[in-house]
Amino acid sequence: MTRKIALLLAAALLAGLIFHSRIFSALGGYLVHDEQPKQADLAFVLAGDANGNRILRAAELVRQGYVPKVLVSGPGPQYGLYECDLAIPFAVKAGYPESYFLHFHHDAHSTQEEAVNAGAELHRLGARHVLLVTSDFHTRRAGRILRAAVPDVEFTVIAAPDKYFSASSWWHNREARKTFLVEWEKTVGTWFGL
């Protein structure tokens, strides 16, 4: 019996070594759920992107005519500033009109709390269909959370590229490995309602 277990473990280890790229790609790919943009009432940019890719992706959606405005999530304050108050000037400096953006100040500390706060704001704005913009690695979990928290709003999830994370090669980059592990930890926690 012990020999059979040892052989099975050795076979599993060998298979893991041979197919690790495919396995790792599949695990990274599971996190990404990118949908095609379509006409909507509003784009909503989730907080948590210090590189600005989320807001720039949302600004492009306005420029391309998919939405008239972008609601920019802004938790805080940190050092007296809300995240949206930093992100919007960043997008303006990148060439997008300030009129594209709406500030959304709140004090959420998680995607779940952000979703609850966003639901009230989306209802106040009369949004029925929203393009939800977040980092690619965050799309599957964020879509699930927002759809559960605000079931009467239709969300189309749009991925913004991340500076480090790539589903097909995340294990080659230290920052991407950290992102992968943290997002999987949060994904599993979400499955269990944590």
C-alpha positions in Angstrom: 0.0 0.0 0.0 2.8 2.4 0.9 4.5 1.7 -2.4 1.4 2.4 -4.4 1.0 5.8 -2.6 4.6 6.6 -3.3 4.2 5.7 -7.0 1.0 7.8 -7.2 2.8 10.8 -5.6 5.8 10.4 -7.9 3.5 10.2 -10.9 1.6 13.3 -9.7 4.9 15.2 -9.2 6.1 14.2 -12.6 2.9 15.3 -14.3 3.1 18.6 -12.4 6.6 19.2 -13.6 5.7 18.3 -17.2 2.4 20.3 -17.3 3.1 23.0 -14.8 2.7 25.8 -17.4 -0.7 24.6 -18.4 -1.8 24.1 -14.9 -0.6 27.5 -13.7 -2.1 29.2 -16.8 -5.5 27.5 -16.1 -5.4 28.7 -12.5 -4.5 32.2 -13.5 -7.1 32.1 -16.3 -9.9 31.1 -13.9 -9.5 34.5 -12.2 -10.1 36.4 -15.4 -13.7 36.8 -16.7 -13.6 39.5 -19.4 -16.8 40.3 -21.3 -17.3 42.3 -24.5 -18.3 45.9 -23.8 -21.8 46.9 -24.9 -24.0 50.0 -24.5 -24.7 50.8 -20.9 -25.8 53.6 -18.6 -22.5 54.0 -16.8 -19.1 52.5 -16.3 -18.1 51.8 -12.7 -14.4 51.6 -11.8 -13.6 49.6 -8.7 -11.0 51.0 -6.3 -7.6 49.4 -5.7 -5.5 50.1 -8.8 -2.5 52.3 -8.0 -1.3 52.2 -11.6 -4.4 53.8 -13.2 -5.1 51.1 -15.7 -8.7 50.7 -14.5 -9.7 54.3 -14.9 -7.9 54.6 -18.3 -9.8 51.5 -19.6 -13.1 53.0 -18.4 -12.2 56.4 -20.0 -11.7 54.6 -23.3 -15.2 53.1 -23.0 -16.6 56.6 -22.8 -14.5 57.7 -25.8 -15.7 54.6 -27.8 -19.3 55.6 -27.0 -20.3 52.6 -24.8 -21.2 54.8 -21.8 -21.7 58.5 -21.2 -19.9 58.6 -17.8 -17.6 56.8 -15.5 -18.4 56.5 -11.7 -15.0 56.3 -10.1 -14.8 54.5 -6.7 -12.9 56.3 -4.1 -12.4 54.8 -0.7 -10.5 56.7 1.9 -9.6 59.1 3.1 -5.9 58.2 3.1 -3.7 61.2 4.0 -6.8 63.3 3.6 -7.6 62.1 0.0 -10.0 59.7 -1.5 -8.8 57.4 -4.2 -11.1 58.8 -6.9 -9.7 62.3 -6.2 -6.3 60.9 -7.3 -7.5 58.7 -10.1 -9.5 61.3 -12.0 -6.7 63.9 -12.3 -4.4 61.0 -13.4 -6.9 60.3 -16.3 -7.2 64.0 -17.1 -3.4 64.3 -17.3 -3.5 61.3 -19.7 -5.8 63.3 -22.0 -9.4 62.4 -21.0 -11.8 65.2 -20.2 -12.8 65.7 -16.6 -16.4 65.7 -17.6 -16.2 61.9 -18.3 -15.9 61.2 -14.6 -18.1 61.2 -11.4 -16.4 61.1 -8.0 -17.8 58.4 -5.6 -16.4 58.9 -2.0 -17.0 56.1 0.5 -15.3 54.3 3.3 -15.4 50.7 2.2 -12.5 48.4 3.0 -13.3 45.4 0.7 -14.9 44.6 -2.6 -18.0 43.4 -0.7 -18.4 46.7 1.2 -17.7 48.6 -1.9 -20.4 46.7 -3.7 -23.0 47.6 -1.1 -22.0 51.2 -1.2 -22.0 51.2 -5.0 -25.5 49.7 -5.1 -27.0 52.7 -3.4 -25.1 55.1 -5.6 -26.0 53.2 -8.8 -29.7 53.3 -7.8 -29.4 57.0 -7.1 -28.0 57.6 -10.5 -30.7 55.4 -12.1 -28.2 53.0 -13.7 -29.8 49.7 -14.9 -26.9 48.4 -16.9 -23.3 49.0 -15.8 -19.9 48.2 -17.3 -17.9 47.1 -14.3 -14.2 47.9 -14.8 -11.5 46.2 -12.7 -8.1 44.6 -13.1 -8.2 41.4 -15.1 -7.2 39.1 -12.2 -10.1 40.6 -10.1 -12.9 40.3 -12.8 -14.4 36.9 -11.8 -14.7 37.6 -8.1 -15.7 41.3 -8.5 -18.5 40.4 -11.0 -19.8 37.7 -8.7 -19.8 40.1 -5.7 -21.5 43.0 -7.5 -24.1 40.8 -9.1 -25.0 39.3 -5.7 -25.0 42.7 -3.9 -27.0 44.6 -6.6 -29.1 42.0 -8.4 -31.4 44.5 -10.1 -28.5 46.0 -12.0 -27.0 44.2 -15.0 -23.2 44.2 -14.9 -20.9 43.5 -17.8 -17.4 42.9 -16.5 -14.6 44.6 -18.4 -10.9 43.7 -17.7 -8.2 46.3 -17.4 -4.7 45.0 -17.9 -2.5 44.8 -14.8 1.1 46.0 -14.9 2.4 42.7 -13.6 -0.2 40.0 -13.8 -0.7 37.9 -16.9 -2.9 34.8 -16.6 -0.5 32.8 -18.9 2.8 33.7 -17.2 2.1 35.1 -13.7 4.5 32.6 -12.1 7.5 34.3 -13.7 7.0 37.6 -11.9 7.2 38.2 -8.1 4.5 40.8 -8.0 2.2 38.7 -10.2 2.8 35.7 -7.9 1.7 37.8 -4.9 -1.3 39.0 -6.8 -2.2 35.5 -7.8 -2.0 34.1 -4.3 -3.9 37.0 -2.7 -6.7 36.9 -5.3 -7.0 33.1 -4.9 -7.2 33.5 -1.2 -10.0 36.1 -1.6 -11.8 34.0 -4.2 -11.9 30.9 -1.9 -13.0 33.2 1.0 -15.8 34.5 -1.2 -16.9 30.9 -2.0 -17.4 30.4 1.8 -19.0 33.8 2.4 -16.0 35.2 4.2 
